[in-house]
Structure formats: structure tokens, C-alpha cells
Amino acid sequence: MKKVNNIAVLTSGGDAPGMNAAVRAVVRTGNYHGLNVYGVMYGYRGMLTGDIFPMESKSVANIIQRGGTILKTARCKEFYEAAGRKKAYENLKKFGIDGLVVIGGDGSFKGAQKFSQEFDIPCIGLPGTIDKDIAGTDFTIGFDTAVNTAVEAIDKIRDTADAHDRLFIIEVMGRDAGYIALHSGIATGAEHILIPERKTDIDDVIDQLLANERRSKMVNLIVVAEGDEFGGANEVARHVKERMPQLDTRVCILGHIQRGGSPTCIDRLIASRMGYAAVDALIEGNNNVMIGIVNNKIQYTPLDKAVKAKQKIDAEWFKIVKILAS
Ligand code: ADP
């Protein structure tokens, strides 16, 4: 017995490449099971304003390869308030919606959790964030694309750094999580990687740069997560310039290019699989869980446990960075 008949899907909070692939999977899997599927524009804001429309297979044609989200995304203050959520509920009810798929980060999950506890509309979350900092899943939609964008950009920076014998300090996204920095730094052969999860002794970094200078190794890349303890690449550069004014030091902040672009194969794959699993979860009567992939298996995690998680980053990675950059 199907537990739902009319489901809605929305994208909320920070955007991430692959969200479109997830929307496509929800719509087409829903249609396959004979459900009516509705799209909600601009995340929770569209629930409040009633910006809701029916979707069919055709509505999601030609989007699997597109970055951004056709449903748009937004942050919505009113959804923090019970009155706002009630208005949202009433709008969904006008369409007979009895199940909701929320693609977003942990903020969006907090909203979904409150909503599903207050009203009779079950909610399923899909982790859409470039930071890969959500507990209960090995993958988040958008991380692989963001990290590959960073790698491509850093490779280009290395070329120019090499031509001029420069030190480049490159800032990548990651306010609370250093995964983009760690993965892109290792993949581009960075000399140092600074992330929020790990304390860095700036004197060690400078001592190593001085040692490199003594052996005429002039090209160095330092990859910094925006949320590192020093406050980003400009601050790290200030420390380095103070101690090593002779070095030709440049800063490059990659910024929003990391959010855009065509999703990689991995992001399309996990978004498709998670979107498909979300509809299954609603049909089976699940509520208030996030769909994750752990050890290549779909896993449900209660939304209140699928929070931003500082994961332990194995110290061995930093040994590898040091050895391989020597
Ligand atoms: P992300 O989902 O990327 O973490 P945000 O933290 O901005 O992004 O959350 C997206 C939206 O989810 C918010 O604008 C708000 O509408 C809703 N939301 C976030 N936290 C809560 C909360 N504690 N209660 C109710 N709604 C919330």
C-alpha cells in the first residue's frame, strides 16, 4: 500500500551542483510509481507564498547535466516561526500534498524536522551541500563537482606560480569543514593544507618554506579552507609576508566558481540514486529521515542526527602531504 499520493520536492539553503539531477530523479521515480509530483520554487519561501506547480517527466528533461537548481533556492526567515510553517502547511494542503522531499543542508533539515513533527506531511531529506559535512552519509550532492572545480583552478594557478617562482596561497570554500581543501590540496600537490579541523603551527609552515627556499624550491602552494583558524588566505599571507618579505607571495580566493558548473559523474550518480530512494522512502511510510549512502548502501538517518558534523580527519593525510610535497 502506498502511503503517499501527491509529493512535493524543493531545493533549499546553499545551492550545490547535482541538485537538478536529484529533482529529476524524484519527479521521474514519483511518476513511475503513479504519484503526482509538485515542484516548489525557492525552497521554503515557495511553500509560504504558494509557488507550487505540477511537474512531469518533461519538466525535468535536459537538466541532469546542469548546475544550479531549476527550482531555485532561498533562505526563508518566516519558516523559523511556527506561524510561517503553518502557512506553508496550508498551502501544501491546497494541492493535497502528503509527502515532501527537501534537498539541502543541515539548516534545511532542521526546518523539515520541525515541519514534519508539527504536521501530517512526512519529510525526507537529501544531503545537498558542497562541503560534505553532514553526518550519516559518505557523499553529499555537490562535493565532488566543487572539489574538481577547485583542482582545475589550482592546476592553472600552479602553472603561473611555476612561471614566476611564486608562493600562492589559495582559499577554497569550507567555513566549518576542510574537505574541499584537503582533497583539492592533495590532488594538486600542495605543500601545505590548512583546515578548520586541525591546528596549524604557522612557524612550522614558515620553517618549511625557508627550507624549500634554501634548496631553491621556489614554487609552493598553500591551500586554505575559508574557515581555517587564521581566518582565510589573506591572513595566512600576512603571517608569511611578515616573516618572509623576500618571497613573491600571492593570494587567490576561488569563491563562488566552486558552487557552479556541470555536475560530475559521481554527483549525478549519487543524486539520481538518492532521489530515487527518497520516493521509495515516502511510499514505504518513512518520515523525518535523511537518505545517505554509507559503504555504498542507502542508509536512513533521523533528520536531527543528520547535522553538520566535524568529521575526524585522519592525521596520516598530513603525513602524506608532507612526504609527497618534499
Ligand atoms: P542549509 O540548508 O544550506 O544549511 P540554511 O541553514 O540557510 O541552509 O537553512 C535553509 C533554510 O531552512 C532557512 O532559511 C530556514 O528557512 C530553514 N531553517 C533552517 N534552520 C531552521 C530551524 N532551526 N527551524 C526552522 N527552519 C529552519
Residues whose N, C-alpha, C, O or C-beta is under 5 A from the ligand:
A	BS01	ADP	S12 G13 G14 Y44 A74 R75 C76 K77 F79 Y80 G104 G105 D106 G107 S108 K110 G111
